[in-house]
Amino acid sequence: MEQSGTSALLQGAVQDLASDVVSALRGGDHVRMSGTGAMDDLEGSFSLAAVRVLGADLLLPHVLFPTPPAPEALAVFRRTVEAFPPRADAAPTVKWSHWAMSRTLMRLGTSPADTSPADTSRVDTSPLGSPAGNPTAEPDVAGWLDEATWQVLTHQLAVLAPLAVPGEDCAVARAAQRRAVDVARGFVRAVRRRDWQQAAGAGRWLTLLHGVPETLGLEAGLDFVELMGGSDPRVALQVQAARVMRAAGALV
């Protein structure tokens, strides 16, 4: 019972954080996240665990609309990166999720090792946060996506949706681009299975990929996913991210 209660609290904290991100994404250039509001009532590693689940998407508004994040949110985000390094035998998605968080810190002009406040003058102000080089080493694991069935591929990419940001040239993004049609098939399958989180994550990737079949009707598909699953803030986050990127005409 205690474990079940803890899981429910963690899930609620993650959803609160996702709601903050959605609000920030909808705020256009007036991005001011309440950010750690959901964490104020949490303690220690529990708050870090909530950030770890949401991953790099916690600071997504500040990547898509280049603005400095709130110092509290940045500090908790950085502590999470430092507190949860992936083990050598961790699953590829765990390694890449951690890489995405570290990469986000670099985009925002800081790093996991920094202990001083972020230098906001270093925030990447290029359109949609396009990276100027890649200062973090990628995990040496990406080939599994080329070998995966299209169903598994879509599931894995949905888990790694925080990597679906404009201008990110990494092994996962390149694998997704090579298999755009398979991701489209996976999107349709997820919608039919009413797996709204997977559909939203796949739709976010498709927004960035070349060669997506026009017959897919991605924009209408994302509207439907939002209608059916938008009460879940994590679904709404992926759909809103896709819309922001689609409006900017961003492609990998």
C-alpha positions as CSV (number, residue, x, y, z in Angstrom):
1,M,0.0,0.0,0.0
2,E,2.8,2.4,0.9
3,Q,4.6,1.7,-2.5
4,S,1.3,2.2,-4.3
5,G,0.8,5.5,-2.5
6,T,4.3,6.6,-3.4
7,S,3.8,5.8,-7.0
8,A,0.6,7.8,-7.1
9,L,2.3,10.8,-5.6
10,L,5.2,10.5,-8.1
11,Q,2.8,10.2,-11.0
12,G,0.8,13.3,-9.7
13,A,4.0,15.3,-9.4
14,V,5.1,14.4,-12.9
15,Q,1.7,15.4,-14.3
16,D,1.9,18.7,-12.4
17,L,5.3,19.4,-14.0
18,A,4.0,18.4,-17.4
19,S,1.1,20.8,-16.9
20,D,3.6,23.6,-16.2
21,V,5.4,22.8,-19.4
22,V,2.2,22.8,-21.5
23,S,1.3,26.2,-20.0
24,A,4.7,27.6,-20.9
25,L,4.5,26.2,-24.4
26,R,1.2,27.8,-24.9
27,G,2.5,31.1,-23.6
28,G,4.5,31.8,-26.8
29,D,7.4,34.2,-26.1
30,H,6.2,34.9,-22.6
31,V,7.7,31.7,-21.2
32,R,7.7,31.7,-17.5
33,M,7.2,28.3,-16.0
34,S,5.9,27.9,-12.5
35,G,8.4,25.1,-12.9
36,T,9.1,23.8,-9.5
37,G,5.7,24.6,-8.1
38,A,4.9,20.9,-8.0
39,M,8.2,20.2,-6.2
40,D,7.8,22.7,-3.4
41,D,5.8,20.1,-1.4
42,L,8.3,17.3,-2.2
43,E,11.5,16.4,-0.5
44,G,14.9,15.3,-1.6
45,S,15.2,12.5,-4.1
46,F,11.5,12.3,-4.6
47,S,11.5,15.7,-6.3
48,L,14.4,14.7,-8.4
49,A,12.6,11.5,-9.4
50,A,9.7,13.5,-10.8
51,V,12.1,15.6,-12.9
52,R,13.9,12.4,-14.0
53,V,10.6,10.9,-15.3
54,L,9.7,14.1,-17.3
55,G,13.3,14.4,-18.4
56,A,14.6,17.1,-20.8
57,D,11.0,18.2,-21.6
58,L,11.0,20.1,-18.3
59,L,13.0,22.8,-19.9
60,L,11.6,22.3,-23.4
61,P,9.9,25.8,-23.6
62,H,13.3,27.4,-23.1
63,V,14.7,25.4,-26.0
64,L,11.9,26.2,-28.4
65,F,11.6,29.8,-27.2
66,P,15.1,30.7,-26.2
67,T,14.7,32.3,-22.8
68,P,16.5,31.6,-19.5
69,P,14.6,29.2,-17.2
70,A,13.7,30.0,-13.7
71,P,16.8,29.5,-11.5
72,E,15.0,27.1,-9.2
73,A,13.9,24.9,-12.1
74,L,17.3,24.9,-13.6
75,A,18.9,24.0,-10.3
76,V,16.6,21.0,-9.7
77,F,17.0,19.9,-13.3
78,R,20.8,20.0,-13.0
79,R,20.8,18.2,-9.7
80,T,18.7,15.5,-11.3
81,V,21.2,15.0,-14.1
82,E,24.0,14.7,-11.5
83,A,22.0,12.4,-9.2
84,F,21.0,9.8,-11.7
85,P,23.8,8.9,-14.0
86,P,23.0,5.8,-16.1
87,R,24.7,2.6,-15.2
88,A,26.9,0.9,-17.7
89,D,24.3,-1.8,-18.2
90,A,21.3,0.6,-18.4
91,A,18.8,0.3,-21.2
92,P,19.5,2.4,-24.3
93,T,16.5,4.6,-23.6
94,V,17.8,5.4,-20.1
95,K,21.2,6.4,-21.5
96,W,19.7,8.5,-24.2
97,S,17.2,10.2,-21.8
98,H,20.1,11.2,-19.6
99,W,22.0,12.4,-22.6
100,A,19.0,14.5,-23.6
101,M,19.0,16.2,-20.2
102,S,22.7,16.9,-20.3
103,R,22.4,18.2,-23.9
104,T,19.6,20.5,-22.8
105,L,21.8,22.0,-20.1
106,M,24.5,22.7,-22.7
107,R,21.9,24.3,-24.9
108,L,21.0,26.6,-22.1
109,G,24.6,27.6,-21.4
110,T,25.3,25.5,-18.4
111,S,26.4,22.0,-17.6
112,P,25.8,19.3,-15.0
113,A,29.1,20.2,-13.2
114,D,28.2,23.9,-12.8
115,T,27.5,25.0,-9.3
116,S,27.1,28.7,-10.1
117,P,23.9,30.3,-11.5
118,A,23.5,29.9,-15.2
119,D,24.9,32.7,-17.3
120,T,21.7,33.6,-19.1
121,S,23.7,35.6,-21.7
122,R,24.9,32.3,-23.0
123,V,21.4,30.9,-23.7
124,D,21.2,29.8,-27.4
125,T,19.2,32.5,-29.1
126,S,19.3,31.0,-32.6
127,P,15.9,30.0,-34.0
128,L,14.3,27.3,-31.9
129,G,17.6,26.7,-30.1
130,S,19.5,25.2,-33.0
131,P,22.7,23.8,-31.5
132,A,26.0,25.2,-32.4
133,G,28.0,21.9,-32.2
134,N,27.5,19.0,-29.9
135,P,29.6,19.4,-26.7
136,T,28.3,16.2,-25.1
137,A,29.3,12.7,-26.1
138,E,26.5,10.5,-27.4
139,P,25.8,7.1,-25.8
140,D,27.5,4.4,-27.8
141,V,24.1,2.7,-28.5
142,A,21.8,3.5,-31.3
143,G,21.9,0.6,-33.8
144,W,19.0,-1.2,-32.0
145,L,16.6,1.3,-33.6
146,D,17.6,0.3,-37.1
147,E,17.1,-3.4,-36.2
148,A,13.8,-2.9,-34.3
149,T,10.4,-3.7,-35.9
150,W,8.4,-0.7,-36.7
151,Q,6.1,-1.4,-33.7
152,V,9.1,-1.4,-31.3
153,L,10.7,1.5,-33.1
154,T,7.6,3.7,-32.5
155,H,7.5,2.7,-28.8
156,Q,11.1,3.5,-28.3
157,L,10.9,6.8,-30.1
158,A,7.8,7.8,-28.0
159,V,9.9,7.1,-24.9
160,L,12.6,9.3,-26.4
161,A,10.3,12.1,-27.5
162,P,12.4,14.7,-25.6
163,L,15.1,14.2,-28.2
164,A,12.6,15.3,-30.9
165,V,13.7,19.0,-31.0
166,P,14.7,21.1,-34.1
167,G,18.3,20.9,-35.2
168,E,19.3,18.0,-33.0
169,D,21.6,15.9,-35.0
170,C,22.1,12.8,-33.0
171,A,22.0,9.1,-33.7
172,V,18.4,8.6,-32.5
173,A,17.2,11.5,-34.7
174,R,19.0,10.1,-37.7
175,A,17.5,6.7,-37.1
176,A,14.1,8.2,-36.9
177,Q,14.7,10.0,-40.2
178,R,15.7,6.9,-42.0
179,R,12.5,5.2,-40.9
180,A,9.9,8.0,-41.3
181,V,7.3,5.7,-43.0
182,D,7.7,3.2,-40.2
183,V,7.1,5.9,-37.6
184,A,4.0,6.9,-39.5
185,R,2.7,3.3,-39.4
186,G,3.4,3.3,-35.7
187,F,1.5,6.5,-35.2
188,V,-1.6,5.1,-36.9
189,R,-1.3,1.9,-34.8
190,A,-1.0,3.8,-31.6
191,V,-4.1,5.8,-32.4
192,R,-6.1,2.7,-33.2
193,R,-4.9,1.1,-30.0
194,R,-5.9,4.3,-28.1
195,D,-2.3,4.6,-26.8
196,W,-2.4,8.4,-26.6
197,Q,1.0,8.9,-25.1
198,Q,2.7,6.8,-27.7
199,A,0.7,8.4,-30.5
200,A,1.6,11.9,-29.2
201,G,5.2,11.1,-28.9
202,A,5.3,9.6,-32.4
203,G,3.4,12.6,-33.8
204,R,6.0,14.9,-32.3
205,W,8.8,13.0,-34.1
206,L,6.8,13.0,-37.4
207,T,6.5,16.8,-37.2
208,L,10.3,16.9,-37.6
209,L,10.8,14.2,-40.2
210,H,11.1,14.5,-44.0
211,G,9.3,11.9,-46.1
212,V,6.2,11.5,-44.0
213,P,3.3,10.3,-46.2
214,E,0.9,13.2,-47.0
215,T,-1.9,10.7,-46.7
216,L,-1.2,10.3,-43.0
217,G,-3.0,13.6,-42.2
218,L,-0.7,14.3,-39.3
219,E,-2.2,17.6,-38.2
220,A,-5.7,16.2,-38.0
221,G,-4.3,13.1,-36.3
222,L,-2.7,15.2,-33.6
223,D,-5.9,17.1,-33.1
224,F,-7.7,13.8,-32.6
225,V,-5.0,12.6,-30.2
226,E,-5.3,15.8,-28.2
227,L,-9.1,15.5,-28.1
228,M,-9.0,11.9,-26.9
229,G,-6.0,12.0,-24.6
230,G,-5.4,15.6,-23.8
231,S,-6.7,15.3,-20.3
232,D,-3.3,13.7,-19.6
233,P,-0.8,16.5,-19.4
234,R,2.0,14.3,-20.8
235,V,-0.1,13.8,-24.0
236,A,-0.9,17.5,-24.2
237,L,2.8,18.3,-23.8
238,Q,3.8,16.2,-26.8
239,V,1.0,17.6,-29.0
240,Q,1.7,21.2,-28.0
241,A,5.4,20.7,-28.7
242,A,4.6,19.3,-32.1
243,R,2.4,22.3,-32.9
244,V,5.1,24.8,-31.9
245,M,7.6,23.0,-34.1
246,R,5.2,22.6,-36.9
247,A,4.3,26.3,-36.8
248,A,8.0,27.1,-37.1
249,G,8.4,24.8,-40.0
250,A,11.2,22.9,-38.3
251,L,12.6,19.7,-39.8
252,V,15.6,17.6,-38.8
